[in-house]
Amino acid sequence: MTIKRMTEQELFHDLDPHTAHADELAKSLPEELTPLERLKGSVKC
């Protein structure tokens, strides 16, 4: 069995300026965050 490696052209085929940074805009689920990240912004002075 051979492994087919994707080419750069295949990886970037459907990317456009609006979807290129979608991972940065996505909200993380609480279980994906570290304990410190979960508490960020919850402390009030």
CHARMM-style PDB file with segment names, atoms N, HN, CA, C and O in Angstrom:
ATOM      1  N   MET     1       0.842  -1.181   0.000  1.00  0.00      PROA
ATOM      2  CA  MET     1       0.000   0.000   0.000  1.00  0.00      PROA
ATOM      3  C   MET     1       0.885   1.242   0.000  1.00  0.00      PROA
ATOM      4  O   MET     1       1.787   1.366   0.829  1.00  0.00      PROA
ATOM      5  N   THR     2       0.634   2.137  -0.907  1.00  0.00      PROA
ATOM      6  HN  THR     2      -0.098   2.036  -1.580  1.00  0.00      PROA
ATOM      7  CA  THR     2       1.420   3.362  -0.976  1.00  0.00      PROA
ATOM      8  C   THR     2       0.634   4.530  -0.387  1.00  0.00      PROA
ATOM      9  O   THR     2      -0.596   4.558  -0.429  1.00  0.00      PROA
ATOM     10  N   ILE     3       1.355   5.465   0.150  1.00  0.00      PROA
ATOM     11  HN  ILE     3       2.354   5.441   0.185  1.00  0.00      PROA
ATOM     12  CA  ILE     3       0.737   6.650   0.734  1.00  0.00      PROA
ATOM     13  C   ILE     3       0.822   7.789  -0.275  1.00  0.00      PROA
ATOM     14  O   ILE     3       1.905   8.136  -0.746  1.00  0.00      PROA
ATOM     15  N   LYS     4      -0.331   8.366  -0.600  1.00  0.00      PROA
ATOM     16  HN  LYS     4      -1.211   8.084  -0.218  1.00  0.00      PROA
ATOM     17  CA  LYS     4      -0.356   9.485  -1.537  1.00  0.00      PROA
ATOM     18  C   LYS     4      -0.177  10.772  -0.745  1.00  0.00      PROA
ATOM     19  O   LYS     4      -0.988  11.080   0.129  1.00  0.00      PROA
ATOM     20  N   ARG     5       0.848  11.506  -1.034  1.00  0.00      PROA
ATOM     21  HN  ARG     5       1.507  11.256  -1.744  1.00  0.00      PROA
ATOM     22  CA  ARG     5       1.110  12.777  -0.379  1.00  0.00      PROA
ATOM     23  C   ARG     5       0.472  13.892  -1.200  1.00  0.00      PROA
ATOM     24  O   ARG     5       0.564  13.910  -2.427  1.00  0.00      PROA
ATOM     25  N   MET     6      -0.178  14.820  -0.500  1.00  0.00      PROA
ATOM     26  HN  MET     6      -0.252  14.805   0.497  1.00  0.00      PROA
ATOM     27  CA  MET     6      -0.823  15.940  -1.181  1.00  0.00      PROA
ATOM     28  C   MET     6       0.220  16.954  -1.628  1.00  0.00      PROA
ATOM     29  O   MET     6       1.213  17.189  -0.940  1.00  0.00      PROA
ATOM     30  N   THR     7      -0.015  17.535  -2.763  1.00  0.00      PROA
ATOM     31  HN  THR     7      -0.821  17.343  -3.323  1.00  0.00      PROA
ATOM     32  CA  THR     7       0.879  18.578  -3.254  1.00  0.00      PROA
ATOM     33  C   THR     7       0.433  19.921  -2.680  1.00  0.00      PROA
ATOM     34  O   THR     7      -0.677  20.048  -2.163  1.00  0.00      PROA
ATOM     35  N   GLU     8       1.292  20.900  -2.774  1.00  0.00      PROA
ATOM     36  HN  GLU     8       2.193  20.798  -3.194  1.00  0.00      PROA
ATOM     37  CA  GLU     8       0.962  22.245  -2.281  1.00  0.00      PROA
ATOM     38  C   GLU     8      -0.250  22.794  -3.026  1.00  0.00      PROA
ATOM     39  O   GLU     8      -1.104  23.448  -2.426  1.00  0.00      PROA
ATOM     40  N   GLN     9      -0.327  22.540  -4.293  1.00  0.00      PROA
ATOM     41  HN  GLN     9       0.366  22.009  -4.780  1.00  0.00      PROA
ATOM     42  CA  GLN     9      -1.444  23.018  -5.099  1.00  0.00      PROA
ATOM     43  C   GLN     9      -2.758  22.406  -4.605  1.00  0.00      PROA
ATOM     44  O   GLN     9      -3.774  23.099  -4.544  1.00  0.00      PROA
ATOM     45  N   GLU    10      -2.751  21.127  -4.256  1.00  0.00      PROA
ATOM     46  HN  GLU    10      -1.926  20.564  -4.305  1.00  0.00      PROA
ATOM     47  CA  GLU    10      -3.957  20.472  -3.746  1.00  0.00      PROA
ATOM     48  C   GLU    10      -4.356  21.028  -2.384  1.00  0.00      PROA
ATOM     49  O   GLU    10      -5.545  21.172  -2.098  1.00  0.00      PROA
ATOM     50  N   LEU    11      -3.373  21.341  -1.545  1.00  0.00      PROA
ATOM     51  HN  LEU    11      -2.408  21.224  -1.778  1.00  0.00      PROA
ATOM     52  CA  LEU    11      -3.670  21.875  -0.222  1.00  0.00      PROA
ATOM     53  C   LEU    11      -4.326  23.249  -0.288  1.00  0.00      PROA
ATOM     54  O   LEU    11      -5.229  23.546   0.495  1.00  0.00      PROA
ATOM     55  N   PHE    12      -3.880  24.079  -1.209  1.00  0.00      PROA
ATOM     56  HN  PHE    12      -3.147  23.838  -1.844  1.00  0.00      PROA
ATOM     57  CA  PHE    12      -4.369  25.448  -1.301  1.00  0.00      PROA
ATOM     58  C   PHE    12      -5.448  25.646  -2.357  1.00  0.00      PROA
ATOM     59  O   PHE    12      -5.780  26.781  -2.701  1.00  0.00      PROA
ATOM     60  N   HSD    13      -5.993  24.555  -2.871  1.00  0.00      PROA
ATOM     61  HN  HSD    13      -5.723  23.633  -2.592  1.00  0.00      PROA
ATOM     62  CA  HSD    13      -6.954  24.617  -3.969  1.00  0.00      PROA
ATOM     63  C   HSD    13      -8.165  25.493  -3.658  1.00  0.00      PROA
ATOM     64  O   HSD    13      -8.498  26.358  -4.468  1.00  0.00      PROA
ATOM     65  N   ASP    14      -8.828  25.312  -2.535  1.00  0.00      PROA
ATOM     66  HN  ASP    14      -8.557  24.610  -1.877  1.00  0.00      PROA
ATOM     67  CA  ASP    14     -10.075  26.036  -2.221  1.00  0.00      PROA
ATOM     68  C   ASP    14      -9.867  27.233  -1.305  1.00  0.00      PROA
ATOM     69  O   ASP    14     -10.844  27.790  -0.805  1.00  0.00      PROA
ATOM     70  N   LEU    15      -8.648  27.638  -1.075  1.00  0.00      PROA
ATOM     71  HN  LEU    15      -7.854  27.185  -1.481  1.00  0.00      PROA
ATOM     72  CA  LEU    15      -8.399  28.760  -0.185  1.00  0.00      PROA
ATOM     73  C   LEU    15      -8.595  30.086  -0.895  1.00  0.00      PROA
ATOM     74  O   LEU    15      -8.198  30.257  -2.047  1.00  0.00      PROA
ATOM     75  N   ASP    16      -9.214  31.019  -0.190  1.00  0.00      PROA
ATOM     76  HN  ASP    16      -9.537  30.880   0.746  1.00  0.00      PROA
ATOM     77  CA  ASP    16      -9.331  32.385  -0.687  1.00  0.00      PROA
ATOM     78  C   ASP    16      -9.077  33.319   0.496  1.00  0.00      PROA
ATOM     79  O   ASP    16      -8.937  32.841   1.622  1.00  0.00      PROA
ATOM     80  N   PRO    17      -9.015  34.622   0.280  1.00  0.00      PROA
ATOM     81  CA  PRO    17      -8.697  35.539   1.396  1.00  0.00      PROA
ATOM     82  C   PRO    17      -9.663  35.447   2.574  1.00  0.00      PROA
ATOM     83  O   PRO    17      -9.298  35.792   3.698  1.00  0.00      PROA
ATOM     84  N   HSD    18     -10.888  34.988   2.331  1.00  0.00      PROA
ATOM     85  HN  HSD    18     -11.184  34.708   1.418  1.00  0.00      PROA
ATOM     86  CA  HSD    18     -11.872  34.920   3.409  1.00  0.00      PROA
ATOM     87  C   HSD    18     -11.758  33.649   4.240  1.00  0.00      PROA
ATOM     88  O   HSD    18     -12.156  33.646   5.405  1.00  0.00      PROA
ATOM     89  N   THR    19     -11.229  32.577   3.674  1.00  0.00      PROA
ATOM     90  HN  THR    19     -10.906  32.580   2.728  1.00  0.00      PROA
ATOM     91  CA  THR    19     -11.142  31.320   4.413  1.00  0.00      PROA
ATOM     92  C   THR    19      -9.721  30.993   4.850  1.00  0.00      PROA
ATOM     93  O   THR    19      -9.511  30.009   5.560  1.00  0.00      PROA
ATOM     94  N   ALA    20      -8.757  31.783   4.448  1.00  0.00      PROA
ATOM     95  HN  ALA    20      -8.928  32.582   3.871  1.00  0.00      PROA
ATOM     96  CA  ALA    20      -7.363  31.482   4.754  1.00  0.00      PROA
ATOM     97  C   ALA    20      -7.080  31.530   6.250  1.00  0.00      PROA
ATOM     98  O   ALA    20      -6.234  30.779   6.737  1.00  0.00      PROA
ATOM     99  N   HSD    21      -7.765  32.394   6.986  1.00  0.00      PROA
ATOM    100  HN  HSD    21      -8.451  33.004   6.590  1.00  0.00      PROA
ATOM    101  CA  HSD    21      -7.514  32.546   8.413  1.00  0.00      PROA
ATOM    102  C   HSD    21      -8.697  32.084   9.256  1.00  0.00      PROA
ATOM    103  O   HSD    21      -8.892  32.563  10.374  1.00  0.00      PROA
ATOM    104  N   ALA    22      -9.473  31.170   8.732  1.00  0.00      PROA
ATOM    105  HN  ALA    22      -9.315  30.781   7.824  1.00  0.00      PROA
ATOM    106  CA  ALA    22     -10.659  30.698   9.445  1.00  0.00      PROA
ATOM    107  C   ALA    22     -10.298  30.055  10.772  1.00  0.00      PROA
ATOM    108  O   ALA    22     -11.062  30.163  11.731  1.00  0.00      PROA
ATOM    109  N   ASP    23      -9.143  29.382  10.854  1.00  0.00      PROA
ATOM    110  HN  ASP    23      -8.522  29.295  10.074  1.00  0.00      PROA
ATOM    111  CA  ASP    23      -8.747  28.751  12.108  1.00  0.00      PROA
ATOM    112  C   ASP    23      -8.466  29.788  13.187  1.00  0.00      PROA
ATOM    113  O   ASP    23      -8.638  29.491  14.370  1.00  0.00      PROA
ATOM    114  N   GLU    24      -8.040  30.992  12.823  1.00  0.00      PROA
ATOM    115  HN  GLU    24      -7.901  31.234  11.862  1.00  0.00      PROA
ATOM    116  CA  GLU    24      -7.796  32.038  13.806  1.00  0.00      PROA
ATOM    117  C   GLU    24      -9.102  32.647  14.295  1.00  0.00      PROA
ATOM    118  O   GLU    24      -9.151  33.172  15.408  1.00  0.00      PROA
ATOM    119  N   LEU    25     -10.149  32.593  13.503  1.00  0.00      PROA
ATOM    120  HN  LEU    25     -10.110  32.166  12.600  1.00  0.00      PROA
ATOM    121  CA  LEU    25     -11.428  33.178  13.871  1.00  0.00      PROA
ATOM    122  C   LEU    25     -12.324  32.212  14.632  1.00  0.00      PROA
ATOM    123  O   LEU    25     -13.280  32.633  15.284  1.00  0.00      PROA
ATOM    124  N   ALA    26     -12.025  30.938  14.554  1.00  0.00      PROA
ATOM    125  HN  ALA    26     -11.248  30.596  14.024  1.00  0.00      PROA
ATOM    126  CA  ALA    26     -12.856  29.924  15.196  1.00  0.00      PROA
ATOM    127  C   ALA    26     -12.726  29.998  16.713  1.00  0.00      PROA
ATOM    128  O   ALA    26     -11.657  30.304  17.241  1.00  0.00      PROA
ATOM    129  N   LYS    27     -13.808  29.720  17.394  1.00  0.00      PROA
ATOM    130  HN  LYS    27     -14.676  29.471  16.965  1.00  0.00      PROA
ATOM    131  CA  LYS    27     -13.811  29.685  18.858  1.00  0.00      PROA
ATOM    132  C   LYS    27     -13.420  28.282  19.319  1.00  0.00      PROA
ATOM    133  O   LYS    27     -13.909  27.284  18.789  1.00  0.00      PROA
ATOM    134  N   SER    28     -12.541  28.221  20.304  1.00  0.00      PROA
ATOM    135  HN  SER    28     -12.145  29.032  20.735  1.00  0.00      PROA
ATOM    136  CA  SER    28     -12.136  26.925  20.854  1.00  0.00      PROA
ATOM    137  C   SER    28     -13.191  26.432  21.833  1.00  0.00      PROA
ATOM    138  O   SER    28     -13.841  27.223  22.517  1.00  0.00      PROA
ATOM    139  N   LEU    29     -13.351  25.128  21.888  1.00  0.00      PROA
ATOM    140  HN  LEU    29     -12.824  24.486  21.332  1.00  0.00      PROA
ATOM    141  CA  LEU    29     -14.251  24.531  22.865  1.00  0.00      PROA
ATOM    142  C   LEU    29     -13.575  24.559  24.226  1.00  0.00      PROA
ATOM    143  O   LEU    29     -12.347  24.507  24.298  1.00  0.00      PROA
ATOM    144  N   PRO    30     -14.349  24.641  25.311  1.00  0.00      PROA
ATOM    145  CA  PRO    30     -13.744  24.692  26.658  1.00  0.00      PROA
ATOM    146  C   PRO    30     -12.811  23.523  26.948  1.00  0.00      PROA
ATOM    147  O   PRO    30     -11.804  23.698  27.635  1.00  0.00      PROA
ATOM    148  N   GLU    31     -13.124  22.338  26.441  1.00  0.00      PROA
ATOM    149  HN  GLU    31     -13.942  22.195  25.883  1.00  0.00      PROA
ATOM    150  CA  GLU    31     -12.264  21.182  26.716  1.00  0.00      PROA
ATOM    151  C   GLU    31     -10.949  21.228  25.942  1.00  0.00      PROA
ATOM    152  O   GLU    31     -10.030  20.466  26.242  1.00  0.00      PROA
ATOM    153  N   GLU    32     -10.849  22.112  24.951  1.00  0.00      PROA
ATOM    154  HN  GLU    32     -11.596  22.731  24.707  1.00  0.00      PROA
ATOM    155  CA  GLU    32      -9.618  22.265  24.186  1.00  0.00      PROA
ATOM    156  C   GLU    32      -8.644  23.243  24.841  1.00  0.00      PROA
ATOM    157  O   GLU    32      -7.472  23.298  24.469  1.00  0.00      PROA
ATOM    158  N   LEU    33      -9.123  24.004  25.801  1.00  0.00      PROA
ATOM    159  HN  LEU    33     -10.076  23.960  26.103  1.00  0.00      PROA
ATOM    160  CA  LEU    33      -8.294  25.020  26.441  1.00  0.00      PROA
ATOM    161  C   LEU    33      -7.545  24.471  27.646  1.00  0.00      PROA
ATOM    162  O   LEU    33      -7.986  23.517  28.287  1.00  0.00      PROA
ATOM    163  N   THR    34      -6.416  25.082  27.942  1.00  0.00      PROA
ATOM    164  HN  THR    34      -6.058  25.857  27.421  1.00  0.00      PROA
ATOM    165  CA  THR    34      -5.689  24.737  29.158  1.00  0.00      PROA
ATOM    166  C   THR    34      -6.420  25.391  30.329  1.00  0.00      PROA
ATOM    167  O   THR    34      -7.205  26.315  30.115  1.00  0.00      PROA
ATOM    168  N   PRO    35      -6.183  24.936  31.558  1.00  0.00      PROA
ATOM    169  CA  PRO    35      -6.852  25.554  32.708  1.00  0.00      PROA
ATOM    170  C   PRO    35      -6.606  27.062  32.806  1.00  0.00      PROA
ATOM    171  O   PRO    35      -7.511  27.811  33.172  1.00  0.00      PROA
ATOM    172  N   LEU    36      -5.409  27.506  32.488  1.00  0.00      PROA
ATOM    173  HN  LEU    36      -4.674  26.898  32.190  1.00  0.00      PROA
ATOM    174  CA  LEU    36      -5.107  28.938  32.548  1.00  0.00      PROA
ATOM    175  C   LEU    36      -5.896  29.710  31.486  1.00  0.00      PROA
ATOM    176  O   LEU    36      -6.385  30.809  31.749  1.00  0.00      PROA
ATOM    177  N   GLU    37      -6.018  29.137  30.303  1.00  0.00      PROA
ATOM    178  HN  GLU    37      -5.621  28.244  30.090  1.00  0.00      PROA
ATOM    179  CA  GLU    37      -6.789  29.789  29.238  1.00  0.00      PROA
ATOM    180  C   GLU    37      -8.277  29.866  29.593  1.00  0.00      PROA
ATOM    181  O   GLU    37      -8.957  30.819  29.212  1.00  0.00      PROA
ATOM    182  N   ARG    38      -8.781  28.871  30.318  1.00  0.00      PROA
ATOM    183  HN  ARG    38      -8.229  28.097  30.628  1.00  0.00      PROA
ATOM    184  CA  ARG    38     -10.190  28.877  30.733  1.00  0.00      PROA
ATOM    185  C   ARG    38     -10.470  30.011  31.693  1.00  0.00      PROA
ATOM    186  O   ARG    38     -11.561  30.580  31.672  1.00  0.00      PROA
ATOM    187  N   LEU    39      -9.492  30.359  32.547  1.00  0.00      PROA
ATOM    188  HN  LEU    39      -8.606  29.896  32.564  1.00  0.00      PROA
ATOM    189  CA  LEU    39      -9.689  31.409  33.549  1.00  0.00      PROA
ATOM    190  C   LEU    39      -9.413  32.813  33.019  1.00  0.00      PROA
ATOM    191  O   LEU    39      -9.756  33.798  33.672  1.00  0.00      PROA
ATOM    192  N   LYS    40      -8.807  32.911  31.861  1.00  0.00      PROA
ATOM    193  HN  LYS    40      -8.528  32.111  31.330  1.00  0.00      PROA
ATOM    194  CA  LYS    40      -8.437  34.211  31.300  1.00  0.00      PROA
ATOM    195  C   LYS    40      -9.673  35.110  31.165  1.00  0.00      PROA
ATOM    196  O   LYS    40     -10.679  34.713  30.577  1.00  0.00      PROA
ATOM    197  N   GLY    41      -9.584  36.293  31.701  1.00  0.00      PROA
ATOM    198  HN  GLY    41      -8.767  36.616  32.179  1.00  0.00      PROA
ATOM    199  CA  GLY    41     -10.676  37.270  31.619  1.00  0.00      PROA
ATOM    200  C   GLY    41     -11.726  37.111  32.680  1.00  0.00      PROA
ATOM    201  O   GLY    41     -12.668  37.902  32.720  1.00  0.00      PROA
ATOM    202  N   SER    42     -11.611  36.114  33.554  1.00  0.00      PROA
ATOM    203  HN  SER    42     -10.845  35.472  33.522  1.00  0.00      PROA
ATOM    204  CA  SER    42     -12.633  35.909  34.576  1.00  0.00      PROA
ATOM    205  C   SER    42     -12.343  36.642  35.874  1.00  0.00      PROA
ATOM    206  O   SER    42     -13.232  36.773  36.715  1.00  0.00      PROA
ATOM    207  N   VAL    43     -11.118  37.124  36.057  1.00  0.00      PROA
ATOM    208  HN  VAL    43     -10.395  37.018  35.374  1.00  0.00      PROA
ATOM    209  CA  VAL    43     -10.749  37.819  37.291  1.00  0.00      PROA
ATOM    210  C   VAL    43     -11.035  39.303  37.128  1.00  0.00      PROA
ATOM    211  O   VAL    43     -10.592  39.934  36.169  1.00  0.00      PROA
ATOM    212  N   LYS    44     -11.790  39.856  38.090  1.00  0.00      PROA
ATOM    213  HN  LYS    44     -12.150  39.343  38.870  1.00  0.00      PROA
ATOM    214  CA  LYS    44     -12.123  41.289  38.043  1.00  0.00      PROA
ATOM    215  C   LYS    44     -11.383  41.999  39.168  1.00  0.00      PROA
ATOM    216  O   LYS    44     -11.310  41.507  40.294  1.00  0.00      PROA
ATOM    217  N   CYS    45     -10.844  43.149  38.844  1.00  0.00      PROA
ATOM    218  HN  CYS    45     -10.903  43.549  37.930  1.00  0.00      PROA
ATOM    219  CA  CYS    45     -10.097  43.942  39.847  1.00  0.00      PROA
ATOM    220  C   CYS    45     -10.980  44.941  40.522  1.00  0.00      PROA
ATOM    221  OT1 CYS    45     -10.521  45.687  41.386  1.00  0.00      PROA
TER     222      CYS     45
END
